Amino acid sequence: AAPTVTYKLFVCGKSGVGKTALVATLAGTPVPPVHHETLGIEASTVYWPAKPRASGRAVLFQLHFWD
């Protein structure tokens, strides 16, 4: 079994620049067609397998996006 590494990524910035669209794209969910301000925080979890060159072992990244 591959070890799991967990990160929490807080995405912030000016309104309307594409933060929610970026997180939706990375999470594999549909990008909202119309701009609406995000009220509060929307959390998405993405599991991303990778094989770092330095170790050569597979690692499963668990990314918690806070938008």
N, C-alpha and C positions, 0 to 999 in steps of 0.2 A: 504494500500500500504506500502511496506517495504521501509525504508529509504535507500538511495544510498550513499555509501562512496567511494570516488574516490582517487586512488593512482597512481602516476607515478613511475614506476620502471625502472631504468637505468641499463642495463646488460652490464658489461664490463669485459675484461680480455684478456688473450693472444689469439692469433689466433689459430683456430683449436681445441679448447677444448670443444665445444658443446653448446655454448651460443644460437646460432640460432636454433639448434635442441631442446633445452629446451623450448624456447619460442614457437616454432611450436607445440610441444607436449602439452603444457599448453593451447594453443589457439585452439587445435583440428584440426590443418592443417597438411598436409603431411610433414614429415621430409625430407629435401633434401637428395637424395641418394649419391650425390657427394659433396665434400667440395669445396666451392667457398667463397672467402673473401667477407664479406658484405661491400659494398661501401656506405659510409655515414651512415645514420640511417634508420632502418626499424622499423616502429611503428605498434603494434598490440594491439587491445583492447579486453579484456576478461571480461565477466560478470560472477561473481561467487557468487551464493547465499550461505549464511551461517547462522547458528543460534548459536551465541556465548553463552557459558554456563552461563556466569555472568548475562546477561540480559534476556535470553530466548526468545528474539524477533528476528524475521528473519531480516537479513540485506543483501542488494545486494551490493557486492563489484564490483566497476568498476576499473579494473586494466589496465593501459596503459603501455605496455612493450615497452621500447626503446632499440633496439639491434643495 
